[in-house]
């Protein structure tokens, strides 16, 4: 009897172990920039979500990697990125308190960034976060994911219908056998004139960032001399050249440091020019081999820190103590600039960034995240890397198509972080912090729609995802002059995403631009030309001139689509939307007013589009 009892006890303990599967709607593997944003967006959308993150922090490159000087999107405060930025302003006492270094308008201490993200996520319903948890396996069977992770030696099991791969290197998607590219693409494949003739596996340099702190003059914080230290390795570190001019480099060690000057007397050391960039391709390596290679990257950074202290005489600058929960005072992870890039429903390549309105397909209509930073690659630490003049690749601000987040060969996996379907060259812009936050937010919304509709990802309504993103204050078009606090933000974004009005793109320094020009007078022809792809009634219509658009002409054009529409209905929209001025048939309309009237009078933004941006008619 005793043996039987013990057997039953053992049996039930085993059964209990296998029954402890946490069932949720969405699993996110990786709590970096995109994974955290995805969790916030999904949780707020009513989707039960878990995030599995190997470190003790949230934010990835923003925080755990120490890259706390934001590149770009200063005037595109989209969604969760805008929310995070506002929280930083509140913490430090204003936007001006964040502009401490010359590289960025937004610099902050990594630990503060983590605290803010922890606070935001703690207030999100339906979201549970498992920190210091390593995912070990992910399987997809019978339309369900099962993910196993280890946290504090304990096995955790999760199941869901949708999974987001927000890992730094796309490891989950790779474990499913999804096809991907790695390194530089061949020119013939992507049709990018700046790409090398032959493809290769060379990725961007990574960086193990250091955060230094000013301990005051007279204090010696010099670290022990690292092994293999040679000051010649960093001989040109103080030579600074402005790539937007032809001026010769100047020797300015202070400028090298002030590049990443943070609040409270700290410095981000993430310097590409004879600095602490380090070349290694970690993809395909085992966890053990990755650890060996990352230790080499750490040593590169420690040699550079010693150079700053010893050769430049800045002994008072030491590794910030207490910034990170690590014994060596370095970040928990390196800054990965490149990942596997998986094959998506669409491939986001240079023509769609440089000339979105003349590109092979109107992918701009499917946009879900925006960026404005120039294309920026780091290859100085690999002499085998083909020389590409990235400064010549002038681009405006841009948006990322939703189809780049959905792999061709999986119905329930979403790509995030730096693993989206993008060319190697364009990854040089899409890899940056605010863009990756936007990718994560779009991934979270996409997952929520898929869960609620019980649909495969390739069957999802692009317009529904875009509407939900707009409701969350996210940009779907990269218009810098249509901020979210603007009362007609959504209508102008929708008009741009339909193509009623095209933006004016400007390659500008390190913060490229696209202007909507809300107050510019609208023209009859641009309205008809923008609506024509969506309504067969306008296909053969030649009756729109290059004259300015009046209320009377707007109504006559829209009556070709909806004969029941009349002046009184249009006037009611005018009043309800609180547009300025008197409403009369002779009134000449600007682009803002036309956007509001059109998107509220006819359901053009409800017309479904395919992944290439073409209307489904």
N, C-alpha and C positions, 0 to 999 in steps of 0.2 A: 504493500500500500504506500509506504514511504517513497519507494522508487517511482511509483506511478505519479505521486504528487509532485515530486521533483521534476519528472519529465513534463508534466502539464505546466508547471511553473516556467520551465525553460521554453516550452513551446509558445506560451503566451507572451513571454518576454521578447522572443524573436518576432512573433507576429506584431507585437506592439511597436518594435523598432521599425519594421517595414511599413506599418500603417501611418507612421508619423511623417506624412508627406504634406507639406503646406501647399494648399491649393489656392492659387491666385489667378487673376486675369493676365498679368504681365510679369515676366521676369526680365530684369535688366542686369546684365553681367558687366560690371564696371561702374564705379561711382565717381568717374572723372567729370570733366566739364560737360560732356554730352549726356552721360548717364545720369548725373544729378539733375540736369535740366529736363531730361525725359521723365524722370520720376516725379518731379514737381508738376509738369504739364499733365501727365497721365492721372496722378492722384487727384488733381483739381478737376479733372474731367469725370471723376467718379469711377475710375478704373482701379481695382485693387492691385497693388504693385509692390514688388520687392526689389531692392537694389543689393547686389552682392559685390562688396568692395574689399580688396585685399589689404589696404592700408587702414589706418585709424582716422583718416580725414576724408572729406568730400572735396571735389573740385579738380583733382588730377593736375593738369599742367598749370592751372590757375594758382594752386595752393601746394599740393604735395610735391610738385616738381619745381616750385619756387619761381615760376615765370609770372611774376606779379606786376609786370609793366604791360599794359594792354595795348595790343597792336590794332588800331583801326576802330571803326564804328562809333567814333566819338559823337557824330551827328546822326547816327542811326541807332538810337537807343531802343532796339527791338526787344519786346517781350521780356523774358527772364534776364537777359543781359541788361536791359534798362533798369529792371528792378534791382539787380545786384549792384549796379553802379549807383543808384539812388541810396541804397543802404550804406555803401562806402562813403558817400557824401555826408550822410547823417552821422556816421561814426566819427569822421575826421573833422566835421564842421564846415562843409561846403566843397563845391567842385574845385575851387582854386587850391584847396589843401591837398588835392590829389595830383596836381601838376608839378611834382617835385623834380622830375628828370626831363631831359629834353627829348627822349625817345617817344614819350607818350603823354597824353592828357590825363591818364588814369593809372596811378601807381599806388600800391598798398603793401602792407606787410602780409605775407602768406598766411600767418596764423589768424589774422583778422578776417581774411577771406574765408578761411575754413569756418570760423565762428559764425559768420553771417550765413553761410550755406547751411550749417547745422541748425541755425535758428529758423531759417525759412522752411527747411524740410520738416522740422519738428511740428510745424503748424499746418502741414499739408495732410488732409484726410486721406485715408486709403493707402498710405505709403509707409512701408516698413523697411528699415535699412539694417543690413547685417555688415558691420565693419570688421576688419581683420578676418575676413572670410575668403578663402581661396576656392574658386570653382574647380572641380576636378573632372566632371564629365557633363555632357549635354546630349541628350538623345531625343529624337522626334519620331513618334510612332502614333498611329491612329489619331492624328490631328491634335496631339498633345506633346508638349515638351516636358521632359523630366531633367532637372539639373541637380547634381550632387555637389555640395561644397563642404569644406572643412573649416570650422571655427572653434578655436581653443581645443583642438583635438576631437571635437564632436562632429559627427556627420550630420549634415542638414540636407533635406530633400525638398525640392520644390517642383510643382507642376503648374503649367499654364498653357494657354492656347497660342500666345505670342511671346517671342523673345527678342530683345534688342541686344545686339553685340556692341557694347560700348567699351570694350577693352582697348588698350593702347595700340595693339598691333593686329587686331582682328583675329584673335586666336580662336574664338568660338566658331565663327563662320568657317574658318579654315578647318576646324575639326569636323565639319559637316561635308568636307570635300568640295566646297564651292570654288569655282574657278576665279583666279585673281591675277593681277599684275603686280610686279614689284620692281622698282627702279625706273629707269628712263624708257619712255616709249619710242618706237621707231617713227620717224617722220611720216612714212607712208601710211602707217596705221591710224594715227590721230589727225593727219593732215594739218599738223602744226608746223609752220615753216621754221620755228626756232628749235624744234626737237632734233636730236642727233639722227644721223642717217640710219644707224643700227641701234636696236634696243640693247639695254644692258641691265644688270641687277644692282646698279649703284644707287643707294638711297641717300637722302640728305644726312649731313652730320647731325648727331644728337649732342646734347649738352647736359652735363651734371652741374646744374646751377649752384652757386654758393650765395648765401646772404651774409654780407659783412655788416658789422656794427662799429660805429665810431665810439671808442671807449675814452676818448679825450687825449690831448697832447701829453706826452710824457709817459703814457702807458704803453707797455710793450706786449703785444698780443701775437707776436711772431710764432707761427707754428713750427714744429721740427722740420728740418730740411728734408723734403721728400726724396725717396730713392730716384735715381736717374735724373735728378734736376740739372737742367742746362739752361741758363738764362737766354741763350740765343734762340730757344724755342719761341720766346715771346718778344723778340727784338723789335718787331714792328707794331706792338700792341698800342702804342700811343700815337701812331700815325693815323690821323683821321681825315678821310676824304668825303666830301659831299657828292654823292653820285648824281645829283641833279644839276651839277655844274661841271665845268672843265677845270676847276681850280686844282692846283697841286695839293697833295695831302699836307696837313700841318701836324706838327708834333705837339700834342696837348694831352698829357696824362690825366689832367683833371677832367677833361671832357670825356675821356674814356670811362672814368668812374661815374661822372654825373649822368651818363647815359641811362643808368638804372637807379638813380638816387630815389630812395623810398622815404616815406614819412618817418619821423623819429630817429633820424640820423643813421639810417641803414642803407645798404646798397645791394642791388641785384647784380651779381656777376654772371653775365650771359653775353660774352663778348666774342664775336666771330673773327675779328681781325687779329691773327696771331694771339688768340685768347684761349678760352676753354672749350671750344667746340672739339668734338672727338668723332672720328669715323669708325663705325662698326655697323654691320648688318646683322641684327639679332634674329630676324625672322628665320625660322627653321632650326634654331638652336634649342637644345634642351634647357629646362630651367636652371640646371647646374652650370651649363656653359654660358648661359646669359649672365648669371651672377659673376662669373669670372671676368667676362668682358666689361660688365658695368663697373667692376672694381677698377679696371684700367681707366675708364672714363672718370671715375672719382679721382684717381691719381693725377690725371691731366689737370683737373680743376684745382687740386691741392698744390700742384706745382705752380699754377698761375697765381693762386693766393699768396704763395711764398714769394713769387716774383714781385707782386705788388708791395708786400711788406718789406722785403729785404732789398731788392734792387731799386724800387721807387721810394724807399724810405718811409713808407706809410705803416709803421709798426703799430700805430694806434687803431688801425682797422683790423678787427679780428672776427672770426666766425661768430655770428650772432648766437648767443647762448640762450636756450629756451625758445627759440623760434620754431624749431621742429622737435617732435618727440623721438629724437634719435641720439645715440651716444656720440656720434662723430659730428653733430651739429650741421650735417648736410641734409638736403631734402630726402624724402623717402623714395622717390623715383626720379629717373632722368626725364629730360624734355625730349620726347619723341616727335620729330618733325614729319615723319613719314611712316606709313603702315602698309600692309597689304591693301590693294585697291581692288575691290570685288566688281564683278560684271553685273551691272544693274539693268533695269528696264530701259534706261537711257544712259548715255555716257556724256558727262559734262566736260567738254574740251574747249580749247582756246577760242574758237570762233563764236561760241555762245556767250563768252565773256566780253570779247573785244567789240563785237558787232551783233548784239542780240537780235536786232530787228532785221538784219540781213542774213542771219545764220541759216543753215539748211532746214531747220524746223523752229517754230516759235516756242521753244522751251521756256522762254520768259513767262509765258502764260501759266506755267505750272509751278512757279516759284514758291518756296516755303521758308527760305532763310536768306539773309542778305549779308554782304560784306563790301568793304571799300578799300581794304589795304592792297597795296600793289603786290604783284607776284614776286616772292622773295625766297630764294634758295640759298642754302648753306652747303658749299662743296669745297671749301678751302683746305680741309684736312685730308682730302683724298686726291692725290696727284693723278690718279687714273680717270677721274671724272672729266668727261668732255667739256670743253669751254663753251658755255652758253651765256650770252650777254643778256641777263634777265632785265637789266635796266631799260633795254630797248623794247621790252614787251609792254607797251603802254596799254592800259585798260581803264575803263570807267568802273564805277561801282557796279555790282552785279547781284543776281539772285540765283539760288541753287534749285534745280528742278526736283520735284518730289520723286520722280522715277529713279533718281540716282541713289536713293535710300533703300530701294527694293531690289534684291537680287533677282536675276532672271530665273534661277533654278530652285527657289524655295518659296512656299506659299505663306510662311509664318515667321520668317526671320527678317528683322529690320537692321540695316547697316547704320552705324553712327560713328562718332569720333572722327578719325581720319581714314576710315575704311570704305567711304562711299565710292560710287562709280565715277571716278574723275581721273583725268590724265595726270601724269607726273608733273607737268608744267603747271597746270591749274591748281594742283594740290599746294603749290607754293603760296596761294592766297587763301584757299578754303581751310587750311590747317590752323588758322589763327583763332585766338581764344573766343572773341564774340561770335564768330561764324560757327564754331563748334558748339557753343551754347545754343545757337539758333537751330543747328542741325538736331541737337538733342531735343529741343522743344518740339520741333516738327515730328521727330520720331515718336515722342510720347503721345502727341495728338493723333498721329496716324495709327498707332497701336490701339488707342481708345476707340477710334472709329471702327477699326477691324473687329474689336471685341464686341462692341455694341451692335454692329450689323451682322456679326457672325459670318464675315466674308474673308476670302483669301485676299492677300494684300494687293494683288494685281487687279482686283475687281473693285477697289475702293474708289469713291468719288473724290477726285482731286479738289473740286470746288468745296466739298464739305470740309475737307481738311483745312483748306485756306480760310473758310469762314470761321472755323473754330480758332485758328491762329489769330485772325484779326480781332476776334472777341477777347483774346488774351493779350492784346496790345502788341502783337508781333507784326513786323513788316513782311509783306510778300513781294513787294516791289521796292527797289533800292532808292526811293525818292527822298533825298535829304531835306526837302522843303515841305514834307507832309508829316510832321511829327505826330505821335499817337495822342497827344493832348489836344490836337487840332479837332474841332467838333465835326469836321467832315473828312477825317482821316480815312475811314473805311471806304467811303464812296470814291475818293481819289485813288486809293489803292486798287479797288475793284476796276475802275475805269482803265487804269494802267495795265492790270492783269488781263483784261479783255483785249486791249490794244486799241481802244477808242482814242486814247492820247498816248503818244510815244514820249518817253523821257529823252532828255538831252544829256548824253554821256560826256564826261570831261576827265581825261587822265590828268590827275593833279597831285604832284608830289607823292606823299605817303598816305594820303587820304583821298582816294579817287571819288568822283562825284557823278551823280545822275540827278538832273533837275526836272521836276514836273512843271514848274512855273504856274501855280494855281491862278494867278491873276492875269495871265496872258489871255488875250481874247481868242475865243474858239473860232474855227473856220468850218464852214459847211462841209467841205470836201473831206477833212480829216475825220469828222464824225461819221459820214457815210462810209468812208474807206475802212474805218475801224469796225463798224457794225457789219459790213458786207459778208465776211466769212461766216457769220452766225445766222444770217437771215437771207434765204433765197430770194425774197421779195426785192432785195437791193442788188442782186447780182448783175443785172443789166441796166441798172439805173445810172444815167449820165447827167441827171439834173441837179447835181450839187456843184456849186461854183467855189472859187477861192475866196469868196467874200466872207466877211464876218458873220457869225451865226446869230440870228435873232430868235426870240421866243417863238414867233410865228413860224419861221422856217424849221425850227426844231420840232414843233408839233406836227407840221406837215410831213416831215421825214419819218417821225415815229408812227404817224397814222398809216404809213405804208406797211408797218409791221402789225399794229393794232388799230384797226379802223374805229374802234369805240373810244379811243383816247381823245380827250378834248382839253380846251384851255382851262376850264375850271378845275379839272383833276390836276393839271400841272401847277396851277396856282395854289392848290391845297398842299402839294408837296413843298412848294416854295415857303409857305407859311410854317408848316410843321417842322421844317428843317432850319428855320430861322435864318434864311438867306437875307442879305441886306438889300435895301432899296425897293422901289416900286416894281411891281410885276406887270408888264404890259407887252402886247404883241411886238412892239418895235424895239424892245430892250435888247441890246447886244450882250451876249453871254460870255463870261470867261470860262476857263477850263474847270475851275472848281464848281461853278454853278451848273455847267453842263453835266459834269460827272454826277452831281447830286440828283439832278432831274432824270437823267437817263437811267441810272441804276435803280431808281425808285419807281419809274414809270413803266419800264419793260423788264422782264426777267432775264436779261442777257447774261448776268453772272450765274444764273441757275442752269444755263445750258451746259451740259457735260462736255468735257474735253478729254481727248485721249492723252497718252503719256507723252506724245510729241507736241501737245498743245493745240491740236486741230479739233474743231468742234465735232461732236458726235451728232450728226443730223439724220 
